[in-house]
């Protein structure tokens, strides 16, 4: 741990986000802002998998100059980058474990049936993510934070200010898009 940044803080962010996406979405912007303020640096990151090898949460290891303004800056940056509700900073202060909860975004999982006809997947798979991303952006509902595919389903993880609005915004899309036949949506709990 660098002596100028003596405080180790772990940012624990719930949800499925792949390592490359984690870097782009959270670690790179956080590094940039912490360095600008001479407040700290990101020193690592990792993912916690569940029994089905889905990412349950990610950890970002941060070394900070102090536990006041530097923590405030880190929280502000991570929220700006889309950290969902249920996120928390974990650290020690004077030998006692501390937690600060943060995050403003709400998550929705859109589950697509992987057992639909192969011709539907071949024809529409290339446009499903772009169509969802465009819908979310045009309606100011949020963005895609990741996805996970198995032999049975493909899950798409969507985050925005209101899970209810995301679900409403997806209604027409789900009823008209061929890959959404048999799809389900559920609110993620952070």
Secondary structure, DSSP 8 states (H G I E B T S, - for coil): --TTS-EEEEEEEES---HHHHIIIIIHHHHHHHHHTTSEEEEEEEEEE-TTS-EEEEEEEEEES-SSHHHHHHHHHHHHTT-BTTEEEEEEETTEEEEEEE--BEEEEEEEETTS-HHHHHHHHHHHHHHHHHHHHHTT--EEEEEEE-SSEEEEEEEES-HHHHHHHHHHHHHH-GGGTT-EEEEE--
